[in-house]
Amino acid sequence: MQERRSFNISSLLSHFRGCEASDPRDKIFALIPMAISGSLGQEVVPPDVDYQMETTDVYTNAAKWIL
C-alpha cells in the first residue's frame, strides 16, 4: 500500500504560482486535495470548493487557511 503524502499549502502555492488557469479560483481549488496541513504544519480544515464564491473571497479564505 502506498503512503499518502500531504503537502503544505504555502509550498504548493509557491511551486505552482507560474501555472495558468482559465478560472483564477482554480489556482486555489486545484491544490486543496494535495494540501492537508496549513503553513505551520498543524491539521486545519481546508476551505470549501465553491464556484459560487467571488474570486476575492476564495483568495481571502485561502490566506486565512495559510495563517
N, C-alpha and C positions, 0 to 999 in steps of 0.2 A: 504494500500500500504506500502510495506517495505521500510525503509530508506536504501539508498545505502551508504555503508561505504567505505572510501578510506583510504589507509594506506601509511605511509611514506616508501619510497623505502629502506632507510637505515635500518629501523626497520625490514622490511621484509627480507632483505639480512642477517641480523644478526640472525633472528629467524630460517631461513631455511638453514643456512650455512652448517649444517651437512648432508643435504639431498644429495643423489646421483642423477646424471643424465647421461644418455648414451651419450649425446651431451652436453659438458660444456656450450655452449651458452644458453641452456635451463634453466640454473640456473638464468639467467637474464630474458630471454624471458618469462618464466612462471610467473614471478612476475609483469610484466608490466600491465596486466589488473587490478590487485589489487591496483596498486600504481598510484595515480594521482598527488600527490604532491611530490616535491623534499625534500631534507633533512631539509630545513628551513621552510617548510610548504607552500611556495608560489606555485602558479599554474605554472607548467612547461610543455613543450611538451616532452613526453617520446620518447626515441629512437625508430627507426623503427625496427620491427622484420624482419630481412633479413638474411636468411640462406646462402646467397652468401658471406656474410662478414666473414672475418677471426675471430677466437675466440679472439685474442688480440684486434681487433678493436671493437668487441662487448663490451668487458670489459672496454676499454678506453672510449667508448661512455657512458657506464653506470656510470663511475666515473665522467665524465663531467656533467651528469644528476644530480648526487648527489650534486655536488658542485654548 
